[in-house]
Structures are given as structure tokens and as C-alpha cells.
Amino acid sequence: MAEVRSQLLGRAVAAFVAAPSVVAGVRPLGDGNINDTFLVVCSPGPSLVLQRINPSVFPDPIVVAANTAVVSRHLSRIDAESASRGYRFPQAVATRDGLDWFEDSDGSIWRCQTYLDQTVSLERASSPEQAYQAGRLLGFFHEGLSGLDQRLLGRPLPGFHDLNRYRHAYREAVPGHCQNAVPDLGYCMSAAEKRLEDATLEELAENQGARARVIHGDPKCENFLFDADAKRAVSLIDLDTTVPGLTAVDIGDCLRSFCNPCGEKGVGDVAFDLGSCRNLVAGYKTACAMTAAERRLIYHGLRLLTFELGLRFLTDYLEGNRYFKVADEQENLRRACIQFRLLESIEGLRPDIELIAGG
């Protein structure tokens, strides 16, 4: 089996690299929860990032690859402005046949993009300045994609950020789970059920007049690249879920990730950091002109995206860890606990967060 996988990887590399002799090595890259990612080191020439798109997560991996190509090419057209701000974005690499993806003999879909060297990704933010940098870059991303025809983007992950769908999946998972005395399970289930009937972000936005923009969909801390000393954000990667949507989804998820100093692995006490929140929102506003409706939705986006992720982790735990990669069978439960504790902190700070959002 390992030999077969190695052969498939080799064919995928050959599909995107015109001269295989320049490939100096191929190794796994990162520890993402979804796709299989490899760094293709080329000499001479720039290195590449090669990914096998997970078909058990994305029902149509070709849409994912095509969307990534559309977005990266649009971003390349604003390279002059990007460079003036110190930003650079990965560019989609076509196959030797001119396609945006490669299908191997196993039916798997692969995509390729340029590798950004001299950058680092962070599991968690360590300073309010990093939050400011992330907010500024996210605002630039939204503003830069404002001219992209939204009709060019397919729906890569139907049901993503659909709270009604996640609530239904949770309710379906509960009866089939053996609810033994696992620490924290009772706490997580109580936290989930307390909020199961809350209004969705779409329902809250319905009368606000907030318009759809092209959003990233998953702007967590790990998807921002910083320069080598981790002081300046230089890129936003992982465009798998880029679709038209509410900016509150992106801003809320970004705040959830950057304003939790303990990170998603719970290193320390879980609490929402207002200082980082203030910096991130300030950074965003320097790069993207927000409407009053978008500002009013920031708190709700933050609260509901935190609840959504906690519910997803909990449901995956109840279902036997089918979706997220885990190191052990309790990891998703621990992840859920962190999100629900963060959620409680966020709810307790609502007036302060709304003041920051509207200021």
C-alpha cells in the first residue's frame, strides 16, 4: 500500500513539474486536519506545495481546485498593491496539460501552488500586534476580492457554516452514543443544548442589509503566514472554502482564533482577549470599508462561529472522530471544551466587543 501511494504521489509531482530532474525532494508539509499536503523542493526554481484534496470532506474536489485557481489569479492582478503592503499570495500552478488539477489512477484530485518561503504559521497568537496584522490582511483580502465576479466560484463544501445542518447532525449523533462518564462530556453537551435554538447569523443579518462579499471561509490563525520573526502578516492561505458570504463569518472566526491566547489545544486558561480583539478590528478597518450592518454583525459572527466550531468538534467526537484528524479518541472532546469555555467568555464581554466593533 505504501508503495502504491508513493507511486501516485510521484505521478502527481510529474503532472505539475515540466522537468522532473529539477525535483530535489518531496516531503509532507504541515499538520492540517483535512488534505494531504507535500512540499516539492525544486532546484533550480521555486518550491511548490502539492495537495491531495480529501474526497471524504469535499464532494467535488475539482471545484475546490478550480476555485483556488480563480481566486489566486484575481489576487495576482493586484500584486502591485499587495507588494506595497508586503503581502504575497500563493499562485495556482497548472498541470503540464494546462489544467488546474490532476486526477490520478486512484481517482484522487491533486492541485498545486507556489510555496512562500521565509514565512511561518502560528498555532496561536502571542501578541495583540499579530492580531492587528491579521485583521489588516483579512481586510485587504476582502477588499481585494471585491471586484471578483462571484458567479465564477462554485460551492466547494455544501453545508459549511450552516448552523442548522450542524445542529441536526448533533441531534442525530446523541442517541447513538454511549454516554459514559468521560470527563467534560456532560459540560459540553449542556453548553451545546443551551444554545441549540439560537438564531443563525443569516437570520440575524436578514434585516440588516449586509451584502455578500467573497470571503475566505476559514481564516483561523494557522492559515495566516507571518514573516520569519512572526511580526508581520504576509499571506492568507488555504483557499478551499472561499465563497460569497457574510464578512461576519470571516471576522468572527478570525477573532475566535486570534483572541484566544491558549489556542485550540488549550495551553493555559481559556479566555477571550479584548486587547487582541481591539487590535484585530482596528487593523481590519484600515484595509476594508465596512458598512454599519457589517459592524453590527461582528459580535454575532464571533459568538456563533465559536459555538459552531465547538458543536462540530463535539458532534465529531460523538460520531467516532470521522471528520477531523485526531491524535487520540478524546481530542475532539477536548477541542470542544476549549471552544465552549471561550464562548462563555465571549458572551460575558458582549458590551465591550460590540463597542469595539462599532467604534
MITI-415276 format. One record per residue (C-alpha): residue number from 0; chain; x, y, z. Coordinates in Angstrom, 1 decimal. Layout:
BEGIN
NUM/A/X/Y/Z .
...
This chain:
BEGIN
0/A/0.0/0.0/0.0 .
1/A/2.8/2.4/0.9 .
2/A/4.5/1.7/-2.5 .
3/A/1.2/2.4/-4.3 .
4/A/0.8/5.7/-2.5 .
5/A/4.4/6.6/-3.3 .
6/A/3.8/5.9/-7.0 .
7/A/0.6/8.1/-7.0 .
8/A/2.5/10.9/-5.4 .
9/A/5.3/10.6/-7.9 .
10/A/2.8/10.8/-10.8 .
11/A/1.2/13.8/-9.3 .
12/A/4.5/15.6/-9.0 .
13/A/5.3/14.8/-12.6 .
14/A/2.0/16.2/-13.7 .
15/A/2.8/19.6/-12.5 .
16/A/6.6/19.8/-12.9 .
17/A/7.7/20.1/-16.5 .
18/A/11.2/18.8/-15.8 .
19/A/11.2/16.0/-13.2 .
20/A/15.0/16.3/-12.9 .
21/A/14.7/19.6/-11.0 .
22/A/12.8/17.9/-8.2 .
23/A/15.3/17.7/-5.3 .
24/A/12.9/16.1/-2.8 .
25/A/9.3/15.7/-1.7 .
26/A/8.2/15.7/2.0 .
27/A/5.0/16.1/4.0 .
28/A/4.2/19.7/4.9 .
29/A/2.2/20.9/7.9 .
30/A/-0.3/19.1/10.0 .
31/A/-3.6/20.2/8.5 .
32/A/-6.8/18.4/9.6 .
33/A/-8.2/17.8/6.1 .
34/A/-5.9/17.5/3.0 .
35/A/-2.6/15.6/2.4 .
36/A/0.0/18.3/1.8 .
37/A/3.5/17.9/0.4 .
38/A/6.4/20.3/-0.2 .
39/A/8.1/19.7/-3.6 .
40/A/11.6/21.1/-3.4 .
41/A/12.9/22.2/-6.8 .
42/A/16.5/23.1/-7.7 .
43/A/16.7/25.3/-9.6 .
44/A/13.4/27.0/-9.4 .
45/A/10.8/27.8/-6.7 .
46/A/9.4/25.1/-4.5 .
47/A/5.8/24.0/-4.8 .
48/A/3.0/22.9/-2.5 .
49/A/1.2/19.8/-3.7 .
50/A/-2.1/18.7/-2.2 .
51/A/-4.3/15.8/-2.5 .
52/A/-7.8/17.1/-1.8 .
53/A/-9.7/14.9/0.6 .
54/A/-12.8/13.5/-1.2 .
55/A/-14.4/12.4/2.1 .
56/A/-14.6/16.1/3.0 .
57/A/-15.1/17.8/-0.3 .
58/A/-17.7/16.1/-2.5 .
59/A/-16.3/17.7/-5.7 .
60/A/-12.6/18.2/-5.3 .
61/A/-12.4/19.7/-8.8 .
62/A/-14.5/22.7/-7.6 .
63/A/-12.0/23.2/-4.8 .
64/A/-9.1/23.3/-7.2 .
65/A/-10.9/25.5/-9.7 .
66/A/-11.9/28.0/-7.1 .
67/A/-8.4/28.2/-5.7 .
68/A/-7.1/29.0/-9.2 .
69/A/-9.8/31.7/-9.8 .
70/A/-9.1/33.4/-6.6 .
71/A/-5.3/33.3/-6.8 .
72/A/-5.3/34.6/-10.3 .
73/A/-7.5/37.5/-9.3 .
74/A/-5.2/38.3/-6.4 .
75/A/-2.2/38.2/-8.8 .
76/A/-3.8/41.2/-10.6 .
77/A/-3.5/43.3/-7.6 .
78/A/0.1/42.3/-7.0 .
79/A/1.4/45.9/-7.1 .
80/A/-0.8/47.0/-4.2 .
81/A/-0.1/43.7/-2.4 .
82/A/3.7/44.3/-2.7 .
83/A/3.4/47.8/-1.4 .
84/A/1.9/46.4/1.8 .
85/A/4.3/43.5/2.0 .
86/A/1.7/40.9/1.0 .
87/A/2.3/38.0/-1.3 .
88/A/-0.1/35.1/-2.2 .
89/A/0.4/31.6/-3.5 .
90/A/-0.3/31.2/-7.2 .
91/A/-2.0/28.2/-8.7 .
92/A/0.2/26.1/-10.8 .
93/A/-1.3/24.4/-13.9 .
94/A/-0.5/20.9/-15.0 .
95/A/1.7/20.3/-18.0 .
96/A/-1.6/19.8/-19.9 .
97/A/-2.9/23.3/-18.8 .
98/A/-5.4/22.1/-16.2 .
99/A/-5.9/23.4/-12.7 .
100/A/-5.9/19.9/-11.2 .
101/A/-4.6/16.4/-11.8 .
102/A/-6.6/13.2/-11.4 .
103/A/-4.5/10.1/-10.6 .
104/A/-5.3/6.5/-11.4 .
105/A/-6.9/6.2/-8.0 .
106/A/-9.4/8.9/-8.8 .
107/A/-7.8/11.4/-6.4 .
108/A/-7.7/15.1/-7.3 .
109/A/-4.4/17.0/-6.8 .
110/A/-3.7/20.7/-7.0 .
111/A/-0.5/22.6/-6.9 .
112/A/0.6/26.2/-6.0 .
113/A/3.7/28.1/-5.4 .
114/A/5.4/27.9/-1.9 .
115/A/6.0/31.0/0.1 .
116/A/9.5/30.7/1.7 .
117/A/10.8/32.7/4.6 .
118/A/7.4/32.5/6.3 .
119/A/6.0/30.9/9.4 .
120/A/2.5/29.9/10.5 .
121/A/1.3/30.1/14.1 .
122/A/-0.8/27.7/16.2 .
123/A/-1.8/30.6/18.3 .
124/A/-1.2/34.3/18.5 .
125/A/1.2/35.5/21.1 .
126/A/0.7/39.3/20.9 .
127/A/-2.0/41.9/20.1 .
128/A/0.2/43.2/17.3 .
129/A/-0.2/39.8/15.5 .
130/A/-3.9/40.2/15.8 .
131/A/-3.7/43.7/14.2 .
132/A/-1.6/42.3/11.4 .
133/A/-4.1/39.5/10.8 .
134/A/-7.1/41.9/10.8 .
135/A/-5.3/44.2/8.3 .
136/A/-4.6/41.4/6.0 .
137/A/-8.1/39.9/6.2 .
138/A/-9.5/43.4/5.3 .
139/A/-7.2/43.6/2.4 .
140/A/-8.2/40.2/1.2 .
141/A/-11.9/41.1/1.3 .
142/A/-11.3/44.5/-0.4 .
143/A/-9.0/43.0/-3.0 .
144/A/-11.6/40.4/-4.0 .
145/A/-14.5/42.9/-4.1 .
146/A/-14.1/43.0/-7.9 .
147/A/-14.2/39.3/-8.5 .
148/A/-17.3/38.0/-10.2 .
149/A/-18.9/35.8/-7.6 .
150/A/-20.5/33.7/-10.3 .
151/A/-17.1/32.3/-11.1 .
152/A/-17.0/30.4/-7.8 .
153/A/-18.5/27.0/-7.2 .
154/A/-19.7/25.7/-3.8 .
155/A/-16.7/23.7/-2.6 .
156/A/-18.2/22.4/0.6 .
157/A/-22.1/22.4/0.7 .
158/A/-23.3/22.9/4.2 .
159/A/-20.2/24.6/5.5 .
160/A/-21.0/27.2/8.2 .
161/A/-24.6/26.0/8.0 .
162/A/-25.6/26.1/11.7 .
163/A/-28.9/24.4/11.1 .
164/A/-27.1/21.4/9.5 .
165/A/-24.6/21.2/12.4 .
166/A/-27.4/21.3/14.9 .
167/A/-29.2/18.5/13.1 .
168/A/-26.0/16.4/12.9 .
169/A/-25.6/16.8/16.7 .
170/A/-29.1/15.7/17.5 .
171/A/-28.7/12.7/15.3 .
172/A/-25.4/11.8/17.0 .
173/A/-26.5/12.0/20.6 .
174/A/-28.9/8.9/20.7 .
175/A/-26.3/6.6/19.2 .
176/A/-23.5/7.5/21.6 .
177/A/-22.8/5.6/24.7 .
178/A/-22.7/8.4/27.2 .
179/A/-20.3/7.1/29.8 .
180/A/-18.5/9.0/32.5 .
181/A/-16.0/10.7/30.2 .
182/A/-14.7/13.9/31.8 .
183/A/-16.2/17.1/30.2 .
184/A/-18.8/15.3/28.1 .
185/A/-21.6/16.5/30.3 .
186/A/-20.3/20.0/30.3 .
187/A/-20.0/20.1/26.5 .
188/A/-23.5/18.7/25.9 .
189/A/-25.0/21.1/28.3 .
190/A/-23.3/24.0/26.7 .
191/A/-24.4/22.9/23.2 .
192/A/-28.0/22.2/24.1 .
193/A/-28.3/25.6/25.9 .
194/A/-27.8/27.3/22.6 .
195/A/-29.3/24.9/20.1 .
196/A/-32.3/27.1/19.4 .
197/A/-30.4/30.4/19.0 .
198/A/-30.9/32.4/15.8 .
199/A/-28.4/31.8/13.0 .
200/A/-26.1/34.5/11.6 .
201/A/-28.2/34.6/8.4 .
202/A/-31.4/35.1/10.3 .
203/A/-29.8/38.0/12.3 .
204/A/-28.4/39.5/9.1 .
205/A/-31.7/39.2/7.1 .
206/A/-33.0/42.6/8.2 .
207/A/-29.6/44.3/8.5 .
208/A/-29.0/44.7/4.8 .
209/A/-25.5/43.2/4.9 .
210/A/-24.3/42.3/1.4 .
211/A/-22.3/39.2/0.4 .
212/A/-18.7/39.5/-0.3 .
213/A/-16.1/36.9/-1.4 .
214/A/-14.9/35.6/1.9 .
215/A/-12.1/33.2/2.9 .
216/A/-14.3/30.9/5.0 .
217/A/-11.6/29.6/7.3 .
218/A/-9.3/32.5/8.5 .
219/A/-8.0/30.8/11.6 .
220/A/-4.6/31.6/13.0 .
221/A/-2.9/28.7/11.2 .
222/A/-4.0/30.0/7.8 .
223/A/-2.1/33.2/8.1 .
224/A/1.6/33.3/7.2 .
225/A/3.9/35.7/9.0 .
226/A/7.4/36.8/8.2 .
227/A/10.3/34.9/9.7 .
228/A/10.2/36.8/13.0 .
229/A/6.4/36.4/13.2 .
230/A/5.8/40.2/13.5 .
231/A/4.2/40.9/10.1 .
232/A/1.4/39.0/8.4 .
233/A/2.3/38.4/4.7 .
234/A/-0.2/36.0/3.3 .
235/A/-3.5/34.2/3.8 .
236/A/-3.5/30.7/2.6 .
237/A/-5.8/27.6/2.3 .
238/A/-8.5/28.9/-0.1 .
239/A/-10.5/25.7/0.0 .
240/A/-13.6/27.4/1.3 .
241/A/-13.5/30.7/-0.5 .
242/A/-17.1/31.6/-1.4 .
243/A/-19.6/34.5/-1.4 .
244/A/-20.8/35.1/2.2 .
245/A/-21.1/37.5/5.1 .
246/A/-17.9/39.2/6.3 .
247/A/-19.0/38.5/9.9 .
248/A/-18.2/34.8/9.2 .
249/A/-14.6/35.6/8.5 .
250/A/-14.2/38.3/11.1 .
251/A/-15.9/36.2/13.7 .
252/A/-13.7/33.2/13.0 .
253/A/-10.6/35.2/12.9 .
254/A/-11.4/36.9/16.2 .
255/A/-12.2/33.4/17.7 .
256/A/-8.8/32.2/16.7 .
257/A/-6.5/35.1/17.3 .
258/A/-8.1/36.3/20.6 .
259/A/-7.8/33.0/22.4 .
260/A/-4.3/33.1/23.8 .
261/A/-4.4/29.5/24.9 .
262/A/-5.1/28.3/21.3 .
263/A/-7.2/25.4/20.2 .
264/A/-5.1/23.0/22.2 .
265/A/-5.8/24.8/25.5 .
266/A/-2.3/25.9/26.6 .
267/A/-3.3/27.9/29.7 .
268/A/-6.6/29.4/30.8 .
269/A/-9.3/29.8/28.2 .
270/A/-10.4/33.5/28.0 .
271/A/-11.2/35.9/25.2 .
272/A/-8.6/38.7/24.9 .
273/A/-10.2/42.1/24.4 .
274/A/-6.9/43.8/23.6 .
275/A/-6.3/41.5/20.7 .
276/A/-9.9/41.9/19.6 .
277/A/-9.5/45.7/19.6 .
278/A/-6.3/45.4/17.5 .
279/A/-7.7/43.0/15.0 .
280/A/-10.8/45.0/14.3 .
281/A/-8.7/48.2/14.1 .
282/A/-6.4/46.5/11.6 .
283/A/-9.3/45.3/9.5 .
284/A/-10.9/48.7/9.3 .
285/A/-7.7/50.2/8.0 .
286/A/-7.9/48.0/4.9 .
287/A/-11.6/47.4/4.3 .
288/A/-14.5/49.9/4.4 .
289/A/-17.3/48.4/6.4 .
290/A/-21.0/49.1/6.3 .
291/A/-22.9/49.8/9.5 .
292/A/-24.7/46.4/9.1 .
293/A/-21.3/44.6/8.9 .
294/A/-20.1/46.2/12.1 .
295/A/-23.3/45.3/13.9 .
296/A/-22.9/41.7/13.0 .
297/A/-19.3/41.3/14.3 .
298/A/-20.2/40.2/17.8 .
299/A/-22.8/37.7/16.5 .
300/A/-20.3/36.3/14.0 .
301/A/-17.7/35.8/16.7 .
302/A/-20.2/34.2/19.1 .
303/A/-21.9/31.9/16.5 .
304/A/-18.6/30.8/14.8 .
305/A/-17.2/29.8/18.2 .
306/A/-20.4/27.9/19.1 .
307/A/-20.4/26.3/15.6 .
308/A/-16.9/25.0/16.0 .
309/A/-17.5/23.7/19.5 .
310/A/-20.6/21.9/18.2 .
311/A/-18.7/20.4/15.3 .
312/A/-15.9/19.1/17.5 .
313/A/-18.5/17.6/19.9 .
314/A/-20.5/16.0/17.2 .
315/A/-17.4/14.5/15.6 .
316/A/-16.4/13.1/18.9 .
317/A/-19.9/11.6/19.3 .
318/A/-19.7/10.1/15.8 .
319/A/-16.4/8.4/16.4 .
320/A/-14.0/11.1/15.1 .
321/A/-14.8/10.8/11.4 .
322/A/-14.1/14.3/10.2 .
323/A/-11.2/16.0/12.0 .
324/A/-7.9/14.3/12.3 .
325/A/-7.2/13.3/15.9 .
326/A/-4.2/12.1/17.9 .
327/A/-6.4/10.1/20.3 .
328/A/-10.1/9.4/20.7 .
329/A/-10.6/12.2/23.3 .
330/A/-9.0/15.0/21.3 .
331/A/-12.2/16.3/19.7 .
332/A/-13.9/16.4/23.1 .
333/A/-11.0/18.5/24.5 .
334/A/-11.3/20.8/21.5 .
335/A/-15.0/21.2/22.1 .
336/A/-14.4/22.1/25.7 .
337/A/-12.0/24.8/24.8 .
338/A/-14.5/26.4/22.3 .
339/A/-17.4/26.3/24.8 .
340/A/-15.3/27.9/27.5 .
341/A/-14.2/30.5/25.1 .
342/A/-17.8/31.1/24.1 .
343/A/-18.8/31.7/27.7 .
344/A/-16.0/34.3/28.0 .
345/A/-17.2/36.0/24.7 .
346/A/-20.8/36.2/25.9 .
347/A/-19.7/37.8/29.2 .
348/A/-17.8/40.5/27.2 .
349/A/-20.6/41.3/24.8 .
350/A/-20.9/45.1/25.6 .
351/A/-17.1/45.6/25.2 .
352/A/-17.0/43.6/22.0 .
353/A/-19.9/45.5/20.5 .
354/A/-18.3/48.8/21.4 .
355/A/-15.1/47.8/19.7 .
356/A/-17.0/46.6/16.6 .
357/A/-19.0/49.8/16.3 .
358/A/-16.2/52.3/17.1 .
